[in-house]
Every structure is written in C-alpha cells, then in structure tokens.
Amino acid sequence: MSRYYLVGIAVTIVVLLASILAYPSLPPSIATHWGMDGQPNGFSPKWALFLVGPGLMTGIMVLTYCLPWLSPKSFEVDSFRSTYLQVMLVMVSMLGYFFAAILWAGLGHRFNVSRAVIGGVCLLFVLLGNVMGKIRRNFYIGVRTPWALSNDRVWNATHRFAAKTFVVGGLLGLAVIAFGLAGWLAFVALTVGALVPVVYSLVFYKQLQRRGEL
C-alpha cells in the first residue's frame, strides 16, 4: 500500500480516536456551520461527527482508490499517480483540520471558527497550487475546462498558470486572516485565483486555434 494511503489512514484513526474520547463531553447538539460573523448557524446531533470527520475522510480515500479504475483511456492518472495521491492526502488532512476546529468548539472552547476554517481553505489553495503544475489530463482533479481537456498543450499551460494563481490567492487570503481583515476579502482572493485559470484556458485555446496549432 502506498505511503500516502498509510498516512491518510493514520490521520483518520487519530480523528476517530479524538471523536470517541470527546464524545461523552459533547452536548447532544453541536455547531457544524458558522456564518461570516463567526456565529454558529447550523447544528447537528453529536453522533454526526463520526460522519463529518472519519466517515468523510474514509470516503475520500476510498473514492481516490476507485477513480483510477474508472478512468477512460488517455485520461488515466498513472502518469501522475504520486501527485494524484498527494492531492488526496492534502484533502484528507484538511478535512481533519476542519473537524478539529468543529470538535474544539463543540467542547466549549471560544474562538473564531469561521476565520480558522477560512484560513484552512487558504492554506489548501497554497498546497494545491504547489502540485497543480504536475497534474496531467484527467476528469477528476485540476482545472477541467472543455478547452483544457481537449488538448495536452492547453491543459499543461493552464495548470502551470493555475499553480501561480492558486498560491497567490491562498497567500493573499492568509494575509487577510492574519491581519484581521474582513473574511469575505479572503474569499474574493480565492475566487479570483480559481477563476482566472478558467478564462486563461479559453484564451490560450483560441490563440492556438487561430494559429492553426491545434
């Protein structure tokens, strides 16, 4: 078994054990969603933590394991399997972080969960940006626009560009959180970082098309 799965399983087990240990001390209903003002606006029974945390993390790993078998020819993940598994591990680890924030708040500790979660999402963008340029054409991860999926050159150029916009967007978002600015500014930075590569893939495709290079 790949070391990425082993680390993912270890992280999931830690989250499961934390859930079991904390369970008796949790109230019957706990907050699982917060607004931008930091106030909880969504609640779930405490048993749902096992689904939100270890359940969802396990589901991500199982899905990651199955998707390569479903990949059609010319879109396999074998050419970038290590990067594919790195993305899985980043996602599982981030889910563990988000779950830790929910659990900590459920135990009665006062802190701004919204800003903690937004900061985690910003860090997620930075980590994904660092591997984005290594992702090859597939139907599951990456900037999967019609133009990028139709051509290797467009795909590779789009993802090299997305690597930069994801990192910049994530770092700007982290700066917003660090300096205590409005949380929505972080979302603006992330949204721009995610959408600009989409536009870039269309523009680059049309340029190649006009030059007859497709």
LOTOR-677750 format. One line per field, with one value per residue (C-alpha): x, y negated, z; residue number from 1; residue in three letters. Coordinates in nm, 4 decimals. Layout:
<nodes>
px <- X / ...
py <- Y / ...
pz <- Z / ...
nr <- NUM / ...
rest <- ala / ...
</nodes>
This chain:
<nodes>
px <- 0.0000 / 0.1232 / 0.2688 / 0.0120 / -0.2714 / -0.0885 / -0.0526 / -0.4156 / -0.5320 / -0.3187 / -0.4691 / -0.8206 / -0.7558 / -0.6353 / -0.9553 / -1.1666 / -0.9952 / -1.0386 / -1.4091 / -1.4505 / -1.2642 / -1.4508 / -1.7951 / -1.9046 / -1.8155 / -2.0037 / -2.3556 / -2.6355 / -2.6288 / -2.3152 / -2.2451 / -2.1236 / -2.1598 / -2.0732 / -2.1525 / -1.9010 / -1.9683 / -1.8278 / -2.1647 / -2.2926 / -2.5913 / -2.6109 / -2.6277 / -2.6120 / -2.6523 / -2.3173 / -2.3193 / -2.2965 / -1.9351 / -1.8379 / -1.9747 / -1.8339 / -1.4871 / -1.3613 / -1.6520 / -1.5885 / -1.2113 / -1.2506 / -1.4864 / -1.2275 / -0.9630 / -1.1967 / -1.3028 / -0.9389 / -0.8624 / -1.1547 / -1.1350 / -0.8254 / -1.0147 / -1.2958 / -1.0662 / -1.1130 / -0.8160 / -0.5898 / -0.7156 / -0.5535 / -0.3941 / -0.0975 / 0.1206 / 0.0936 / -0.0109 / 0.2220 / 0.0732 / -0.2778 / -0.2168 / -0.0594 / -0.3805 / -0.5780 / -0.3596 / -0.3881 / -0.7675 / -0.7842 / -0.5511 / -0.7528 / -1.0746 / -0.9016 / -0.8115 / -1.1677 / -1.3021 / -1.0601 / -1.1957 / -1.5550 / -1.4668 / -1.2719 / -1.5652 / -1.8069 / -1.6122 / -1.6880 / -1.3697 / -1.4316 / -1.2564 / -1.3492 / -1.4187 / -1.5060 / -1.1643 / -0.9934 / -1.1804 / -1.1211 / -0.7523 / -0.7523 / -0.9117 / -0.6473 / -0.3717 / -0.5417 / -0.5148 / -0.1441 / -0.0759 / -0.2765 / -0.1019 / 0.2343 / 0.1360 / -0.1007 / 0.1625 / 0.2239 / -0.1377 / -0.1999 / -0.5223 / -0.7947 / -1.1605 / -1.1272 / -0.8852 / -0.7476 / -0.8906 / -1.1147 / -1.2444 / -1.3538 / -1.0596 / -0.8008 / -0.9439 / -0.9355 / -0.5616 / -0.2483 / -0.0763 / -0.3697 / -0.4033 / -0.0364 / -0.0210 / -0.3427 / -0.2163 / 0.1224 / -0.0653 / -0.3142 / -0.0241 / 0.0684 / -0.2842 / -0.3755 / -0.0646 / -0.1065 / -0.4789 / -0.4133 / -0.1343 / -0.3436 / -0.6263 / -0.3914 / -0.2719 / -0.6332 / -0.6863 / -0.3529 / -0.4239 / -0.7804 / -0.9464 / -1.2971 / -1.3223 / -1.5042 / -1.1844 / -1.0161 / -1.2978 / -1.2541 / -0.8836 / -0.9592 / -1.2361 / -1.0142 / -0.7311 / -0.9630 / -1.1478 / -0.8622 / -0.7145 / -1.0561 / -1.0510 / -0.6851 / -0.7584 / -1.0189 / -0.7960 / -0.4943 / -0.7060 / -0.8404 / -0.4893 / -0.3696 / -0.6800 / -0.6220 / -0.2619 / -0.3703 / -0.1678 / -0.4435
py <- 0.0000 / -0.3490 / -0.5611 / -0.8282 / -0.5927 / -0.4844 / -0.8463 / -0.9176 / -0.6145 / -0.7224 / -1.0737 / -0.9265 / -0.6954 / -0.9922 / -1.1806 / -0.8754 / -0.8317 / -1.2022 / -1.1700 / -0.8721 / -1.0373 / -1.3675 / -1.2155 / -1.1898 / -1.5555 / -1.6914 / -1.8393 / -1.6487 / -1.9048 / -2.0804 / -2.3598 / -2.2371 / -2.5565 / -2.9191 / -3.2464 / -3.5074 / -3.6870 / -3.3887 / -3.2903 / -2.9304 / -2.8991 / -2.5246 / -2.2408 / -1.8609 / -1.5791 / -1.4877 / -1.1385 / -1.3087 / -1.3943 / -1.0409 / -1.1082 / -1.4611 / -1.3566 / -0.9971 / -0.8989 / -1.1685 / -1.1210 / -0.7475 / -0.8207 / -1.0461 / -0.7729 / -0.5037 / -0.7298 / -0.8117 / -0.4398 / -0.3637 / -0.6543 / -0.5304 / -0.2127 / -0.4269 / -0.6492 / -0.6205 / -0.5617 / -0.8655 / -1.0167 / -0.7759 / -0.9029 / -0.6648 / -0.9315 / -1.1493 / -0.8956 / -1.0370 / -1.3854 / -1.2378 / -1.0728 / -1.3897 / -1.5757 / -1.3038 / -1.3325 / -1.7121 / -1.6851 / -1.4246 / -1.6276 / -1.9450 / -1.7615 / -1.6514 / -2.0125 / -2.1356 / -1.8563 / -1.9506 / -2.3071 / -2.1788 / -1.9394 / -2.2030 / -2.4443 / -2.1644 / -2.1108 / -2.4691 / -2.6500 / -3.0043 / -3.1064 / -3.2348 / -2.9105 / -3.0898 / -3.2539 / -2.9261 / -2.7464 / -3.0236 / -3.0159 / -2.6405 / -2.6846 / -2.9443 / -2.7043 / -2.4336 / -2.6579 / -2.7155 / -2.3424 / -2.2531 / -2.5275 / -2.3689 / -2.0467 / -2.1908 / -2.2030 / -1.8275 / -1.7245 / -1.5690 / -1.5465 / -1.3671 / -1.4037 / -1.4234 / -1.6891 / -2.0123 / -2.2906 / -2.0680 / -2.3119 / -2.1810 / -2.3588 / -2.2155 / -1.8638 / -1.8722 / -1.9356 / -1.8465 / -2.1736 / -2.3795 / -2.1582 / -2.1881 / -2.5637 / -2.6182 / -2.4218 / -2.5906 / -2.9204 / -2.7904 / -2.6863 / -3.0551 / -3.1929 / -2.9318 / -3.0077 / -3.3853 / -3.3674 / -3.1449 / -3.3646 / -3.6785 / -3.5040 / -3.4041 / -3.7645 / -3.8797 / -3.6389 / -3.7227 / -4.0974 / -4.0549 / -4.1967 / -4.1060 / -3.7357 / -3.7984 / -3.9529 / -3.6132 / -3.4547 / -3.7180 / -3.6326 / -3.2599 / -3.3053 / -3.5149 / -3.2632 / -2.9806 / -3.1540 / -3.3292 / -2.9948 / -2.9061 / -3.2202 / -3.1621 / -2.8132 / -2.9558 / -3.2431 / -3.0144 / -2.7608 / -3.0285 / -3.1600 / -2.8152 / -2.7697 / -3.0953 / -2.9944 / -2.6516 / -2.4752 / -2.2519
pz <- 0.0000 / -0.0885 / 0.1916 / 0.1091 / 0.1996 / 0.5157 / 0.6297 / 0.5374 / 0.7369 / 1.0345 / 1.0280 / 1.0054 / 1.3014 / 1.5092 / 1.4219 / 1.5082 / 1.8461 / 1.9213 / 1.8407 / 2.0712 / 2.3582 / 2.3260 / 2.2679 / 2.6363 / 2.6969 / 2.3954 / 2.4194 / 2.2384 / 1.9550 / 1.8307 / 1.5822 / 1.2445 / 1.0405 / 1.1094 / 0.9348 / 0.8281 / 1.1581 / 1.3471 / 1.4905 / 1.4536 / 1.2211 / 1.1675 / 1.4203 / 1.4067 / 1.6604 / 1.8072 / 1.6538 / 1.3118 / 1.3972 / 1.3025 / 0.9530 / 0.9215 / 1.0370 / 0.9971 / 0.7715 / 0.5122 / 0.5311 / 0.4690 / 0.1806 / 0.0147 / 0.0341 / -0.0996 / -0.3864 / -0.4646 / -0.4782 / -0.7133 / -0.9575 / -1.1496 / -1.2414 / -1.3840 / -1.5913 / -1.9698 / -2.1983 / -2.2489 / -1.9241 / -1.6767 / -1.3559 / -1.3806 / -1.5422 / -1.2306 / -0.9645 / -0.6977 / -0.7414 / -0.7516 / -0.4135 / -0.2733 / -0.3550 / -0.1762 / 0.1329 / 0.1369 / 0.1178 / 0.3958 / 0.6174 / 0.5626 / 0.6497 / 0.9683 / 1.0440 / 0.9809 / 1.2002 / 1.4778 / 1.4713 / 1.4970 / 1.7790 / 1.9736 / 1.9511 / 2.0464 / 2.3675 / 2.4666 / 2.3669 / 2.2447 / 1.9242 / 1.5784 / 1.3935 / 1.0690 / 1.0452 / 1.1357 / 0.8569 / 0.6022 / 0.6904 / 0.6328 / 0.2908 / 0.2015 / 0.3070 / 0.0991 / -0.2084 / -0.1430 / -0.1055 / -0.4167 / -0.6116 / -0.5329 / -0.7144 / -0.9753 / -1.2499 / -1.2167 / -1.2787 / -1.6209 / -1.8194 / -1.6247 / -1.5379 / -1.1593 / -1.0347 / -1.1735 / -1.3905 / -1.6018 / -1.8626 / -2.2059 / -2.3678 / -2.1305 / -2.1528 / -2.5320 / -2.5677 / -2.3699 / -2.4514 / -2.3251 / -2.0168 / -1.9201 / -1.9792 / -1.7843 / -1.4855 / -1.4799 / -1.4693 / -1.2100 / -0.9873 / -0.9574 / -0.9130 / -0.6504 / -0.4438 / -0.4758 / -0.3969 / -0.0962 / 0.0387 / -0.0005 / 0.1833 / 0.4645 / 0.4869 / 0.5206 / 0.8103 / 0.9741 / 0.9718 / 1.0972 / 0.7851 / 0.6688 / 0.5891 / 0.2607 / 0.1237 / 0.1574 / -0.0417 / -0.3128 / -0.3369 / -0.3557 / -0.6125 / -0.8395 / -0.8011 / -0.9039 / -1.1894 / -1.3699 / -1.4943 / -1.6384 / -1.8516 / -1.9355 / -2.0725 / -2.3128 / -2.4262 / -2.4800 / -2.6688 / -2.9022 / -2.9640 / -3.0679 / -3.2792 / -3.4684 / -3.5359 / -3.6584 / -3.3876 / -3.2514
nr <- 1 / 2 / 3 / 4 / 5 / 6 / 7 / 8 / 9 / 10 / 11 / 12 / 13 / 14 / 15 / 16 / 17 / 18 / 19 / 20 / 21 / 22 / 23 / 24 / 25 / 26 / 27 / 28 / 29 / 30 / 31 / 32 / 33 / 34 / 35 / 36 / 37 / 38 / 39 / 40 / 41 / 42 / 43 / 44 / 45 / 46 / 47 / 48 / 49 / 50 / 51 / 52 / 53 / 54 / 55 / 56 / 57 / 58 / 59 / 60 / 61 / 62 / 63 / 64 / 65 / 66 / 67 / 68 / 69 / 70 / 71 / 72 / 73 / 74 / 75 / 76 / 77 / 78 / 79 / 80 / 81 / 82 / 83 / 84 / 85 / 86 / 87 / 88 / 89 / 90 / 91 / 92 / 93 / 94 / 95 / 96 / 97 / 98 / 99 / 100 / 101 / 102 / 103 / 104 / 105 / 106 / 107 / 108 / 109 / 110 / 111 / 112 / 113 / 114 / 115 / 116 / 117 / 118 / 119 / 120 / 121 / 122 / 123 / 124 / 125 / 126 / 127 / 128 / 129 / 130 / 131 / 132 / 133 / 134 / 135 / 136 / 137 / 138 / 139 / 140 / 141 / 142 / 143 / 144 / 145 / 146 / 147 / 148 / 149 / 150 / 151 / 152 / 153 / 154 / 155 / 156 / 157 / 158 / 159 / 160 / 161 / 162 / 163 / 164 / 165 / 166 / 167 / 168 / 169 / 170 / 171 / 172 / 173 / 174 / 175 / 176 / 177 / 178 / 179 / 180 / 181 / 182 / 183 / 184 / 185 / 186 / 187 / 188 / 189 / 190 / 191 / 192 / 193 / 194 / 195 / 196 / 197 / 198 / 199 / 200 / 201 / 202 / 203 / 204 / 205 / 206 / 207 / 208 / 209 / 210 / 211 / 212 / 213 / 214
rest <- met / ser / arg / tyr / tyr / leu / val / gly / ile / ala / val / thr / ile / val / val / leu / leu / ala / ser / ile / leu / ala / tyr / pro / ser / leu / pro / pro / ser / ile / ala / thr / his / trp / gly / met / asp / gly / gln / pro / asn / gly / phe / ser / pro / lys / trp / ala / leu / phe / leu / val / gly / pro / gly / leu / met / thr / gly / ile / met / val / leu / thr / tyr / cys / leu / pro / trp / leu / ser / pro / lys / ser / phe / glu / val / asp / ser / phe / arg / ser / thr / tyr / leu / gln / val / met / leu / val / met / val / ser / met / leu / gly / tyr / phe / phe / ala / ala / ile / leu / trp / ala / gly / leu / gly / his / arg / phe / asn / val / ser / arg / ala / val / ile / gly / gly / val / cys / leu / leu / phe / val / leu / leu / gly / asn / val / met / gly / lys / ile / arg / arg / asn / phe / tyr / ile / gly / val / arg / thr / pro / trp / ala / leu / ser / asn / asp / arg / val / trp / asn / ala / thr / his / arg / phe / ala / ala / lys / thr / phe / val / val / gly / gly / leu / leu / gly / leu / ala / val / ile / ala / phe / gly / leu / ala / gly / trp / leu / ala / phe / val / ala / leu / thr / val / gly / ala / leu / val / pro / val / val / tyr / ser / leu / val / phe / tyr / lys / gln / leu / gln / arg / arg / gly / glu / leu
</nodes>
